[in-house]
Amino acid sequence: MFLIDDIILRSLGISMPPGLDMIGTIEQIQKQAYKEIYNPEKIKSQIKENRLLYEFGELTREEYERTNAELMHYLKVAEEILR
């Protein structure tokens, strides 16, 4: 019921105080989850690790390039989502 009330109040342009706004609370939880899942620093660390593995001969060039392309894509997505 609170969710329906929030939707109606938002459509009328009325905002609820922080903590009482169900949609606002859900948005904050979603934002925090995205920060944990799409952590740019963690992805950058994985890119560095991938490069080191390639330089030490643990990965072939094809494996390195494939993994690097995936990680660069994830990094781009993470930076877009967290804006």
HTML snippet that shows the backbone in 3Dmol.js (N, CA, C, O; Angstrom):
<script src="https://3Dmol.org/build/3Dmol-min.js"></script>
<div id="view" style="width:600px;height:400px;position:relative"></div>
<script>
const pdb = `
ATOM      1  N   MET A   1       0.823  -1.189   0.000  1.00  0.00           N
ATOM      2  CA  MET A   1       0.000   0.000   0.000  1.00  0.00           C
ATOM      3  C   MET A   1       0.872   1.261   0.000  1.00  0.00           C
ATOM      4  O   MET A   1       0.545   2.248  -0.658  1.00  0.00           O
ATOM      5  N   PHE A   2       1.985   1.218   0.744  1.00  0.00           N
ATOM      6  CA  PHE A   2       2.855   2.389   0.801  1.00  0.00           C
ATOM      7  C   PHE A   2       3.440   2.719  -0.564  1.00  0.00           C
ATOM      8  O   PHE A   2       3.623   3.887  -0.906  1.00  0.00           O
ATOM      9  N   LEU A   3       3.730   1.681  -1.338  1.00  0.00           N
ATOM     10  CA  LEU A   3       4.295   1.883  -2.665  1.00  0.00           C
ATOM     11  C   LEU A   3       3.301   2.611  -3.564  1.00  0.00           C
ATOM     12  O   LEU A   3       3.682   3.516  -4.306  1.00  0.00           O
ATOM     13  N   ILE A   4       2.043   2.225  -3.501  1.00  0.00           N
ATOM     14  CA  ILE A   4       1.015   2.885  -4.308  1.00  0.00           C
ATOM     15  C   ILE A   4       0.862   4.336  -3.873  1.00  0.00           C
ATOM     16  O   ILE A   4       0.720   5.227  -4.710  1.00  0.00           O
ATOM     17  N   ASP A   5       0.889   4.573  -2.570  1.00  0.00           N
ATOM     18  CA  ASP A   5       0.818   5.945  -2.069  1.00  0.00           C
ATOM     19  C   ASP A   5       1.981   6.781  -2.585  1.00  0.00           C
ATOM     20  O   ASP A   5       1.791   7.927  -2.993  1.00  0.00           O
ATOM     21  N   ASP A   6       3.178   6.218  -2.569  1.00  0.00           N
ATOM     22  CA  ASP A   6       4.358   6.939  -3.057  1.00  0.00           C
ATOM     23  C   ASP A   6       4.224   7.268  -4.533  1.00  0.00           C
ATOM     24  O   ASP A   6       4.564   8.372  -4.958  1.00  0.00           O
ATOM     25  N   ILE A   7       3.733   6.321  -5.314  1.00  0.00           N
ATOM     26  CA  ILE A   7       3.562   6.558  -6.748  1.00  0.00           C
ATOM     27  C   ILE A   7       2.557   7.680  -6.986  1.00  0.00           C
ATOM     28  O   ILE A   7       2.793   8.560  -7.814  1.00  0.00           O
ATOM     29  N   ILE A   8       1.458   7.654  -6.277  1.00  0.00           N
ATOM     30  CA  ILE A   8       0.436   8.699  -6.439  1.00  0.00           C
ATOM     31  C   ILE A   8       0.994  10.058  -6.014  1.00  0.00           C
ATOM     32  O   ILE A   8       0.813  11.049  -6.721  1.00  0.00           O
ATOM     33  N   LEU A   9       1.667  10.110  -4.870  1.00  0.00           N
ATOM     34  CA  LEU A   9       2.222  11.378  -4.399  1.00  0.00           C
ATOM     35  C   LEU A   9       3.283  11.921  -5.352  1.00  0.00           C
ATOM     36  O   LEU A   9       3.330  13.125  -5.602  1.00  0.00           O
ATOM     37  N   ARG A  10       4.135  11.042  -5.887  1.00  0.00           N
ATOM     38  CA  ARG A  10       5.154  11.487  -6.844  1.00  0.00           C
ATOM     39  C   ARG A  10       4.518  12.017  -8.114  1.00  0.00           C
ATOM     40  O   ARG A  10       4.989  13.008  -8.671  1.00  0.00           O
ATOM     41  N   SER A  11       3.456  11.375  -8.583  1.00  0.00           N
ATOM     42  CA  SER A  11       2.803  11.835  -9.809  1.00  0.00           C
ATOM     43  C   SER A  11       2.161  13.212  -9.605  1.00  0.00           C
ATOM     44  O   SER A  11       1.987  13.967 -10.562  1.00  0.00           O
ATOM     45  N   LEU A  12       1.816  13.530  -8.375  1.00  0.00           N
ATOM     46  CA  LEU A  12       1.255  14.847  -8.073  1.00  0.00           C
ATOM     47  C   LEU A  12       2.334  15.886  -7.760  1.00  0.00           C
ATOM     48  O   LEU A  12       2.032  17.063  -7.564  1.00  0.00           O
ATOM     49  N   GLY A  13       3.590  15.445  -7.716  1.00  0.00           N
ATOM     50  CA  GLY A  13       4.698  16.351  -7.445  1.00  0.00           C
ATOM     51  C   GLY A  13       4.953  16.581  -5.968  1.00  0.00           C
ATOM     52  O   GLY A  13       5.675  17.507  -5.599  1.00  0.00           O
ATOM     53  N   ILE A  14       4.376  15.760  -5.130  1.00  0.00           N
ATOM     54  CA  ILE A  14       4.565  15.882  -3.683  1.00  0.00           C
ATOM     55  C   ILE A  14       5.670  14.912  -3.275  1.00  0.00           C
ATOM     56  O   ILE A  14       5.615  13.724  -3.594  1.00  0.00           O
ATOM     57  N   SER A  15       6.668  15.427  -2.570  1.00  0.00           N
ATOM     58  CA  SER A  15       7.763  14.557  -2.135  1.00  0.00           C
ATOM     59  C   SER A  15       7.648  14.278  -0.640  1.00  0.00           C
ATOM     60  O   SER A  15       7.249  15.131   0.153  1.00  0.00           O
ATOM     61  N   MET A  16       8.009  13.070  -0.297  1.00  0.00           N
ATOM     62  CA  MET A  16       7.975  12.640   1.097  1.00  0.00           C
ATOM     63  C   MET A  16       9.334  12.913   1.732  1.00  0.00           C
ATOM     64  O   MET A  16      10.340  12.970   1.024  1.00  0.00           O
ATOM     65  N   PRO A  17       9.384  13.081   3.035  1.00  0.00           N
ATOM     66  CA  PRO A  17      10.678  13.255   3.697  1.00  0.00           C
ATOM     67  C   PRO A  17      11.530  11.993   3.550  1.00  0.00           C
ATOM     68  O   PRO A  17      10.991  10.890   3.462  1.00  0.00           O
ATOM     69  N   PRO A  18      12.864  12.151   3.524  1.00  0.00           N
ATOM     70  CA  PRO A  18      13.740  10.975   3.404  1.00  0.00           C
ATOM     71  C   PRO A  18      13.463   9.971   4.519  1.00  0.00           C
ATOM     72  O   PRO A  18      13.244  10.346   5.671  1.00  0.00           O
ATOM     73  N   GLY A  19      13.477   8.708   4.161  1.00  0.00           N
ATOM     74  CA  GLY A  19      13.210   7.656   5.133  1.00  0.00           C
ATOM     75  C   GLY A  19      11.776   7.184   5.107  1.00  0.00           C
ATOM     76  O   GLY A  19      11.489   6.035   5.445  1.00  0.00           O
ATOM     77  N   LEU A  20      10.864   8.068   4.706  1.00  0.00           N
ATOM     78  CA  LEU A  20       9.456   7.690   4.613  1.00  0.00           C
ATOM     79  C   LEU A  20       9.042   7.408   3.171  1.00  0.00           C
ATOM     80  O   LEU A  20       7.958   6.883   2.918  1.00  0.00           O
ATOM     81  N   ASP A  21       9.901   7.756   2.247  1.00  0.00           N
ATOM     82  CA  ASP A  21       9.635   7.587   0.819  1.00  0.00           C
ATOM     83  C   ASP A  21      10.072   6.189   0.391  1.00  0.00           C
ATOM     84  O   ASP A  21      11.271   5.923   0.302  1.00  0.00           O
ATOM     85  N   MET A  22       9.133   5.300   0.127  1.00  0.00           N
ATOM     86  CA  MET A  22       9.432   3.908  -0.207  1.00  0.00           C
ATOM     87  C   MET A  22      10.220   3.814  -1.519  1.00  0.00           C
ATOM     88  O   MET A  22      11.187   3.057  -1.605  1.00  0.00           O
ATOM     89  N   ILE A  23       9.818   4.571  -2.528  1.00  0.00           N
ATOM     90  CA  ILE A  23      10.508   4.525  -3.816  1.00  0.00           C
ATOM     91  C   ILE A  23      11.926   5.073  -3.667  1.00  0.00           C
ATOM     92  O   ILE A  23      12.861   4.520  -4.247  1.00  0.00           O
ATOM     93  N   GLY A  24      12.098   6.130  -2.914  1.00  0.00           N
ATOM     94  CA  GLY A  24      13.424   6.691  -2.672  1.00  0.00           C
ATOM     95  C   GLY A  24      14.339   5.700  -1.973  1.00  0.00           C
ATOM     96  O   GLY A  24      15.524   5.602  -2.289  1.00  0.00           O
ATOM     97  N   THR A  25      13.781   4.970  -1.023  1.00  0.00           N
ATOM     98  CA  THR A  25      14.553   3.957  -0.313  1.00  0.00           C
ATOM     99  C   THR A  25      14.984   2.839  -1.262  1.00  0.00           C
ATOM    100  O   THR A  25      16.125   2.381  -1.215  1.00  0.00           O
ATOM    101  N   ILE A  26      14.066   2.406  -2.119  1.00  0.00           N
ATOM    102  CA  ILE A  26      14.388   1.365  -3.094  1.00  0.00           C
ATOM    103  C   ILE A  26      15.462   1.854  -4.059  1.00  0.00           C
ATOM    104  O   ILE A  26      16.370   1.102  -4.410  1.00  0.00           O
ATOM    105  N   GLU A  27      15.363   3.107  -4.488  1.00  0.00           N
ATOM    106  CA  GLU A  27      16.374   3.677  -5.388  1.00  0.00           C
ATOM    107  C   GLU A  27      17.750   3.718  -4.725  1.00  0.00           C
ATOM    108  O   GLU A  27      18.755   3.452  -5.384  1.00  0.00           O
ATOM    109  N   GLN A  28      17.811   4.043  -3.447  1.00  0.00           N
ATOM    110  CA  GLN A  28      19.078   4.073  -2.723  1.00  0.00           C
ATOM    111  C   GLN A  28      19.682   2.673  -2.608  1.00  0.00           C
ATOM    112  O   GLN A  28      20.894   2.503  -2.742  1.00  0.00           O
ATOM    113  N   ILE A  29      18.834   1.672  -2.359  1.00  0.00           N
ATOM    114  CA  ILE A  29      19.311   0.297  -2.288  1.00  0.00           C
ATOM    115  C   ILE A  29      19.854  -0.137  -3.641  1.00  0.00           C
ATOM    116  O   ILE A  29      20.904  -0.776  -3.716  1.00  0.00           O
ATOM    117  N   GLN A  30      19.143   0.207  -4.712  1.00  0.00           N
ATOM    118  CA  GLN A  30      19.587  -0.141  -6.061  1.00  0.00           C
ATOM    119  C   GLN A  30      20.921   0.531  -6.377  1.00  0.00           C
ATOM    120  O   GLN A  30      21.814  -0.103  -6.940  1.00  0.00           O
ATOM    121  N   LYS A  31      21.063   1.795  -6.024  1.00  0.00           N
ATOM    122  CA  LYS A  31      22.306   2.531  -6.285  1.00  0.00           C
ATOM    123  C   LYS A  31      23.477   1.884  -5.537  1.00  0.00           C
ATOM    124  O   LYS A  31      24.566   1.746  -6.093  1.00  0.00           O
ATOM    125  N   GLN A  32      23.256   1.494  -4.293  1.00  0.00           N
ATOM    126  CA  GLN A  32      24.313   0.863  -3.504  1.00  0.00           C
ATOM    127  C   GLN A  32      24.694  -0.496  -4.095  1.00  0.00           C
ATOM    128  O   GLN A  32      25.871  -0.855  -4.127  1.00  0.00           O
ATOM    129  N   ALA A  33      23.702  -1.243  -4.559  1.00  0.00           N
ATOM    130  CA  ALA A  33      23.978  -2.546  -5.175  1.00  0.00           C
ATOM    131  C   ALA A  33      24.790  -2.363  -6.454  1.00  0.00           C
ATOM    132  O   ALA A  33      25.723  -3.124  -6.709  1.00  0.00           O
ATOM    133  N   TYR A  34      24.442  -1.360  -7.260  1.00  0.00           N
ATOM    134  CA  TYR A  34      25.206  -1.085  -8.479  1.00  0.00           C
ATOM    135  C   TYR A  34      26.643  -0.707  -8.156  1.00  0.00           C
ATOM    136  O   TYR A  34      27.559  -1.095  -8.881  1.00  0.00           O
ATOM    137  N   LYS A  35      26.854   0.042  -7.082  1.00  0.00           N
ATOM    138  CA  LYS A  35      28.220   0.421  -6.698  1.00  0.00           C
ATOM    139  C   LYS A  35      29.054  -0.812  -6.358  1.00  0.00           C
ATOM    140  O   LYS A  35      30.247  -0.865  -6.657  1.00  0.00           O
ATOM    141  N   GLU A  36      28.422  -1.796  -5.736  1.00  0.00           N
ATOM    142  CA  GLU A  36      29.159  -3.009  -5.379  1.00  0.00           C
ATOM    143  C   GLU A  36      29.395  -3.904  -6.588  1.00  0.00           C
ATOM    144  O   GLU A  36      30.471  -4.485  -6.731  1.00  0.00           O
ATOM    145  N   ILE A  37      28.410  -4.018  -7.446  1.00  0.00           N
ATOM    146  CA  ILE A  37      28.527  -4.899  -8.610  1.00  0.00           C
ATOM    147  C   ILE A  37      29.430  -4.284  -9.670  1.00  0.00           C
ATOM    148  O   ILE A  37      30.298  -4.958 -10.224  1.00  0.00           O
ATOM    149  N   TYR A  38      29.222  -3.009  -9.949  1.00  0.00           N
ATOM    150  CA  TYR A  38      29.953  -2.328 -11.008  1.00  0.00           C
ATOM    151  C   TYR A  38      31.007  -1.394 -10.406  1.00  0.00           C
ATOM    152  O   TYR A  38      30.949  -0.180 -10.601  1.00  0.00           O
ATOM    153  N   ASN A  39      31.949  -1.954  -9.689  1.00  0.00           N
ATOM    154  CA  ASN A  39      33.002  -1.172  -9.038  1.00  0.00           C
ATOM    155  C   ASN A  39      34.138  -0.923 -10.036  1.00  0.00           C
ATOM    156  O   ASN A  39      34.886  -1.848 -10.354  1.00  0.00           O
ATOM    157  N   PRO A  40      34.279   0.325 -10.542  1.00  0.00           N
ATOM    158  CA  PRO A  40      35.323   0.601 -11.539  1.00  0.00           C
ATOM    159  C   PRO A  40      36.738   0.293 -11.052  1.00  0.00           C
ATOM    160  O   PRO A  40      37.573  -0.148 -11.841  1.00  0.00           O
ATOM    161  N   GLU A  41      37.017   0.512  -9.788  1.00  0.00           N
ATOM    162  CA  GLU A  41      38.361   0.245  -9.267  1.00  0.00           C
ATOM    163  C   GLU A  41      38.672  -1.247  -9.305  1.00  0.00           C
ATOM    164  O   GLU A  41      39.797  -1.641  -9.613  1.00  0.00           O
ATOM    165  N   LYS A  42      37.689  -2.068  -8.996  1.00  0.00           N
ATOM    166  CA  LYS A  42      37.878  -3.517  -9.044  1.00  0.00           C
ATOM    167  C   LYS A  42      38.119  -3.970 -10.487  1.00  0.00           C
ATOM    168  O   LYS A  42      38.963  -4.830 -10.740  1.00  0.00           O
ATOM    169  N   ILE A  43      37.383  -3.394 -11.420  1.00  0.00           N
ATOM    170  CA  ILE A  43      37.548  -3.755 -12.828  1.00  0.00           C
ATOM    171  C   ILE A  43      38.920  -3.305 -13.326  1.00  0.00           C
ATOM    172  O   ILE A  43      39.578  -4.036 -14.067  1.00  0.00           O
ATOM    173  N   LYS A  44      39.357  -2.110 -12.925  1.00  0.00           N
ATOM    174  CA  LYS A  44      40.689  -1.636 -13.320  1.00  0.00           C
ATOM    175  C   LYS A  44      41.779  -2.563 -12.771  1.00  0.00           C
ATOM    176  O   LYS A  44      42.781  -2.822 -13.438  1.00  0.00           O
ATOM    177  N   SER A  45      41.572  -3.049 -11.567  1.00  0.00           N
ATOM    178  CA  SER A  45      42.521  -3.988 -10.976  1.00  0.00           C
ATOM    179  C   SER A  45      42.568  -5.288 -11.780  1.00  0.00           C
ATOM    180  O   SER A  45      43.640  -5.860 -11.976  1.00  0.00           O
ATOM    181  N   GLN A  46      41.418  -5.750 -12.240  1.00  0.00           N
ATOM    182  CA  GLN A  46      41.365  -6.966 -13.056  1.00  0.00           C
ATOM    183  C   GLN A  46      42.061  -6.749 -14.401  1.00  0.00           C
ATOM    184  O   GLN A  46      42.691  -7.666 -14.928  1.00  0.00           O
ATOM    185  N   ILE A  47      41.949  -5.541 -14.957  1.00  0.00           N
ATOM    186  CA  ILE A  47      42.637  -5.217 -16.218  1.00  0.00           C
ATOM    187  C   ILE A  47      44.148  -5.292 -16.016  1.00  0.00           C
ATOM    188  O   ILE A  47      44.865  -5.845 -16.850  1.00  0.00           O
ATOM    189  N   LYS A  48      44.629  -4.732 -14.901  1.00  0.00           N
ATOM    190  CA  LYS A  48      46.062  -4.782 -14.600  1.00  0.00           C
ATOM    191  C   LYS A  48      46.538  -6.224 -14.404  1.00  0.00           C
ATOM    192  O   LYS A  48      47.597  -6.614 -14.895  1.00  0.00           O
ATOM    193  N   GLU A  49      45.742  -6.999 -13.685  1.00  0.00           N
ATOM    194  CA  GLU A  49      46.095  -8.398 -13.441  1.00  0.00           C
ATOM    195  C   GLU A  49      46.152  -9.172 -14.757  1.00  0.00           C
ATOM    196  O   GLU A  49      47.052  -9.984 -14.967  1.00  0.00           O
ATOM    197  N   ASN A  50      45.194  -8.918 -15.633  1.00  0.00           N
ATOM    198  CA  ASN A  50      45.170  -9.573 -16.943  1.00  0.00           C
ATOM    199  C   ASN A  50      46.427  -9.230 -17.732  1.00  0.00           C
ATOM    200  O   ASN A  50      47.016 -10.100 -18.375  1.00  0.00           O
ATOM    201  N   ARG A  51      46.839  -7.969 -17.685  1.00  0.00           N
ATOM    202  CA  ARG A  51      48.044  -7.532 -18.403  1.00  0.00           C
ATOM    203  C   ARG A  51      49.294  -8.236 -17.849  1.00  0.00           C
ATOM    204  O   ARG A  51      50.154  -8.686 -18.607  1.00  0.00           O
ATOM    205  N   LEU A  52      49.375  -8.320 -16.523  1.00  0.00           N
ATOM    206  CA  LEU A  52      50.522  -8.987 -15.908  1.00  0.00           C
ATOM    207  C   LEU A  52      50.580 -10.471 -16.275  1.00  0.00           C
ATOM    208  O   LEU A  52      51.651 -11.009 -16.556  1.00  0.00           O
ATOM    209  N   LEU A  53      49.423 -11.122 -16.268  1.00  0.00           N
ATOM    210  CA  LEU A  53      49.387 -12.533 -16.647  1.00  0.00           C
ATOM    211  C   LEU A  53      49.867 -12.719 -18.082  1.00  0.00           C
ATOM    212  O   LEU A  53      50.568 -13.685 -18.382  1.00  0.00           O
ATOM    213  N   TYR A  54      49.496 -11.807 -18.960  1.00  0.00           N
ATOM    214  CA  TYR A  54      49.944 -11.884 -20.346  1.00  0.00           C
ATOM    215  C   TYR A  54      51.452 -11.653 -20.434  1.00  0.00           C
ATOM    216  O   TYR A  54      52.153 -12.375 -21.142  1.00  0.00           O
ATOM    217  N   GLU A  55      51.949 -10.644 -19.713  1.00  0.00           N
ATOM    218  CA  GLU A  55      53.378 -10.324 -19.767  1.00  0.00           C
ATOM    219  C   GLU A  55      54.243 -11.452 -19.202  1.00  0.00           C
ATOM    220  O   GLU A  55      55.370 -11.652 -19.657  1.00  0.00           O
ATOM    221  N   PHE A  56      53.730 -12.188 -18.219  1.00  0.00           N
ATOM    222  CA  PHE A  56      54.482 -13.298 -17.645  1.00  0.00           C
ATOM    223  C   PHE A  56      54.265 -14.608 -18.402  1.00  0.00           C
ATOM    224  O   PHE A  56      54.782 -15.652 -18.003  1.00  0.00           O
ATOM    225  N   GLY A  57      53.504 -14.553 -19.489  1.00  0.00           N
ATOM    226  CA  GLY A  57      53.318 -15.727 -20.326  1.00  0.00           C
ATOM    227  C   GLY A  57      52.257 -16.700 -19.854  1.00  0.00           C
ATOM    228  O   GLY A  57      52.178 -17.821 -20.356  1.00  0.00           O
ATOM    229  N   GLU A  58      51.444 -16.289 -18.902  1.00  0.00           N
ATOM    230  CA  GLU A  58      50.388 -17.165 -18.391  1.00  0.00           C
ATOM    231  C   GLU A  58      49.182 -17.208 -19.338  1.00  0.00           C
ATOM    232  O   GLU A  58      48.397 -18.156 -19.305  1.00  0.00           O
ATOM    233  N   LEU A  59      49.040 -16.192 -20.170  1.00  0.00           N
ATOM    234  CA  LEU A  59      47.932 -16.116 -21.120  1.00  0.00           C
ATOM    235  C   LEU A  59      48.481 -15.983 -22.535  1.00  0.00           C
ATOM    236  O   LEU A  59      49.541 -15.396 -22.755  1.00  0.00           O
ATOM    237  N   THR A  60      47.740 -16.539 -23.487  1.00  0.00           N
ATOM    238  CA  THR A  60      48.100 -16.311 -24.887  1.00  0.00           C
ATOM    239  C   THR A  60      47.607 -14.929 -25.294  1.00  0.00           C
ATOM    240  O   THR A  60      46.815 -14.307 -24.586  1.00  0.00           O
ATOM    241  N   ARG A  61      48.077 -14.465 -26.422  1.00  0.00           N
ATOM    242  CA  ARG A  61      47.658 -13.147 -26.902  1.00  0.00           C
ATOM    243  C   ARG A  61      46.142 -13.089 -27.133  1.00  0.00           C
ATOM    244  O   ARG A  61      45.496 -12.089 -26.820  1.00  0.00           O
ATOM    245  N   GLU A  62      45.589 -14.165 -27.681  1.00  0.00           N
ATOM    246  CA  GLU A  62      44.153 -14.218 -27.945  1.00  0.00           C
ATOM    247  C   GLU A  62      43.346 -14.151 -26.641  1.00  0.00           C
ATOM    248  O   GLU A  62      42.356 -13.426 -26.542  1.00  0.00           O
ATOM    249  N   GLU A  63      43.795 -14.929 -25.641  1.00  0.00           N
ATOM    250  CA  GLU A  63      43.104 -14.900 -24.340  1.00  0.00           C
ATOM    251  C   GLU A  63      43.193 -13.514 -23.715  1.00  0.00           C
ATOM    252  O   GLU A  63      42.213 -12.997 -23.179  1.00  0.00           O
ATOM    253  N   TYR A  64      44.380 -12.921 -23.792  1.00  0.00           N
ATOM    254  CA  TYR A  64      44.572 -11.580 -23.235  1.00  0.00           C
ATOM    255  C   TYR A  64      43.651 -10.575 -23.916  1.00  0.00           C
ATOM    256  O   TYR A  64      42.960  -9.809 -23.245  1.00  0.00           O
ATOM    257  N   GLU A  65      43.639 -10.574 -25.235  1.00  0.00           N
ATOM    258  CA  GLU A  65      42.832  -9.594 -25.976  1.00  0.00           C
ATOM    259  C   GLU A  65      41.336  -9.795 -25.727  1.00  0.00           C
ATOM    260  O   GLU A  65      40.594  -8.823 -25.586  1.00  0.00           O
ATOM    261  N   ARG A  66      40.895 -11.047 -25.673  1.00  0.00           N
ATOM    262  CA  ARG A  66      39.482 -11.324 -25.412  1.00  0.00           C
ATOM    263  C   ARG A  66      39.083 -10.847 -24.021  1.00  0.00           C
ATOM    264  O   ARG A  66      38.075 -10.161 -23.855  1.00  0.00           O
ATOM    265  N   THR A  67      39.885 -11.218 -23.024  1.00  0.00           N
ATOM    266  CA  THR A  67      39.598 -10.820 -21.643  1.00  0.00           C
ATOM    267  C   THR A  67      39.686  -9.310 -21.479  1.00  0.00           C
ATOM    268  O   THR A  67      38.855  -8.711 -20.796  1.00  0.00           O
ATOM    269  N   ASN A  68      40.678  -8.696 -22.095  1.00  0.00           N
ATOM    270  CA  ASN A  68      40.831  -7.255 -21.995  1.00  0.00           C
ATOM    271  C   ASN A  68      39.634  -6.534 -22.620  1.00  0.00           C
ATOM    272  O   ASN A  68      39.152  -5.547 -22.066  1.00  0.00           O
ATOM    273  N   ALA A  69      39.155  -7.017 -23.761  1.00  0.00           N
ATOM    274  CA  ALA A  69      37.988  -6.409 -24.407  1.00  0.00           C
ATOM    275  C   ALA A  69      36.754  -6.509 -23.504  1.00  0.00           C
ATOM    276  O   ALA A  69      35.989  -5.552 -23.385  1.00  0.00           O
ATOM    277  N   GLU A  70      36.566  -7.673 -22.871  1.00  0.00           N
ATOM    278  CA  GLU A  70      35.435  -7.848 -21.955  1.00  0.00           C
ATOM    279  C   GLU A  70      35.536  -6.890 -20.766  1.00  0.00           C
ATOM    280  O   GLU A  70      34.561  -6.238 -20.393  1.00  0.00           O
ATOM    281  N   LEU A  71      36.732  -6.816 -20.179  1.00  0.00           N
ATOM    282  CA  LEU A  71      36.915  -5.951 -19.014  1.00  0.00           C
ATOM    283  C   LEU A  71      36.748  -4.478 -19.374  1.00  0.00           C
ATOM    284  O   LEU A  71      36.184  -3.712 -18.592  1.00  0.00           O
ATOM    285  N   MET A  72      37.225  -4.081 -20.530  1.00  0.00           N
ATOM    286  CA  MET A  72      37.056  -2.685 -20.960  1.00  0.00           C
ATOM    287  C   MET A  72      35.573  -2.373 -21.172  1.00  0.00           C
ATOM    288  O   MET A  72      35.110  -1.277 -20.855  1.00  0.00           O
ATOM    289  N   HIS A  73      34.838  -3.341 -21.708  1.00  0.00           N
ATOM    290  CA  HIS A  73      33.394  -3.158 -21.875  1.00  0.00           C
ATOM    291  C   HIS A  73      32.720  -3.007 -20.509  1.00  0.00           C
ATOM    292  O   HIS A  73      31.900  -2.111 -20.314  1.00  0.00           O
ATOM    293  N   TYR A  74      33.073  -3.897 -19.556  1.00  0.00           N
ATOM    294  CA  TYR A  74      32.517  -3.807 -18.204  1.00  0.00           C
ATOM    295  C   TYR A  74      32.845  -2.467 -17.554  1.00  0.00           C
ATOM    296  O   TYR A  74      32.009  -1.882 -16.866  1.00  0.00           O
ATOM    297  N   LEU A  75      34.062  -1.987 -17.774  1.00  0.00           N
ATOM    298  CA  LEU A  75      34.460  -0.704 -17.199  1.00  0.00           C
ATOM    299  C   LEU A  75      33.625   0.430 -17.777  1.00  0.00           C
ATOM    300  O   LEU A  75      33.183   1.316 -17.047  1.00  0.00           O
ATOM    301  N   LYS A  76      33.412   0.401 -19.069  1.00  0.00           N
ATOM    302  CA  LYS A  76      32.596   1.436 -19.722  1.00  0.00           C
ATOM    303  C   LYS A  76      31.164   1.405 -19.184  1.00  0.00           C
ATOM    304  O   LYS A  76      30.577   2.450 -18.900  1.00  0.00           O
ATOM    305  N   VAL A  77      30.609   0.203 -19.048  1.00  0.00           N
ATOM    306  CA  VAL A  77      29.252   0.058 -18.516  1.00  0.00           C
ATOM    307  C   VAL A  77      29.196   0.558 -17.073  1.00  0.00           C
ATOM    308  O   VAL A  77      28.255   1.257 -16.695  1.00  0.00           O
ATOM    309  N   ALA A  78      30.188   0.207 -16.276  1.00  0.00           N
ATOM    310  CA  ALA A  78      30.223   0.619 -14.865  1.00  0.00           C
ATOM    311  C   ALA A  78      30.276   2.141 -14.750  1.00  0.00           C
ATOM    312  O   ALA A  78      29.579   2.724 -13.920  1.00  0.00           O
ATOM    313  N   GLU A  79      31.081   2.773 -15.561  1.00  0.00           N
ATOM    314  CA  GLU A  79      31.188   4.231 -15.498  1.00  0.00           C
ATOM    315  C   GLU A  79      29.897   4.899 -15.947  1.00  0.00           C
ATOM    316  O   GLU A  79      29.527   5.947 -15.418  1.00  0.00           O
ATOM    317  N   GLU A  80      29.211   4.308 -16.914  1.00  0.00           N
ATOM    318  CA  GLU A  80      27.922   4.860 -17.363  1.00  0.00           C
ATOM    319  C   GLU A  80      26.862   4.708 -16.291  1.00  0.00           C
ATOM    320  O   GLU A  80      26.097   5.638 -16.035  1.00  0.00           O
ATOM    321  N   ILE A  81      26.809   3.540 -15.659  1.00  0.00           N
ATOM    322  CA  ILE A  81      25.778   3.269 -14.659  1.00  0.00           C
ATOM    323  C   ILE A  81      25.954   4.155 -13.430  1.00  0.00           C
ATOM    324  O   ILE A  81      24.969   4.626 -12.862  1.00  0.00           O
ATOM    325  N   LEU A  82      27.177   4.382 -13.022  1.00  0.00           N
ATOM    326  CA  LEU A  82      27.428   5.107 -11.775  1.00  0.00           C
ATOM    327  C   LEU A  82      27.432   6.623 -11.938  1.00  0.00           C
ATOM    328  O   LEU A  82      27.710   7.339 -10.976  1.00  0.00           O
ATOM    329  N   ARG A  83      27.135   7.120 -13.112  1.00  0.00           N
ATOM    330  CA  ARG A  83      27.046   8.583 -13.293  1.00  0.00           C
ATOM    331  C   ARG A  83      25.834   9.147 -12.648  1.00  0.00           C
ATOM    332  O   ARG A  83      25.610  10.356 -12.706  1.00  0.00           O
TER     333      ARG A  83
END
`;
const viewer = $3Dmol.createViewer("view");
viewer.addModel(pdb, "pdb");
viewer.setStyle({}, {cartoon: {color: "spectrum"}});
viewer.zoomTo();
viewer.render();
</script>
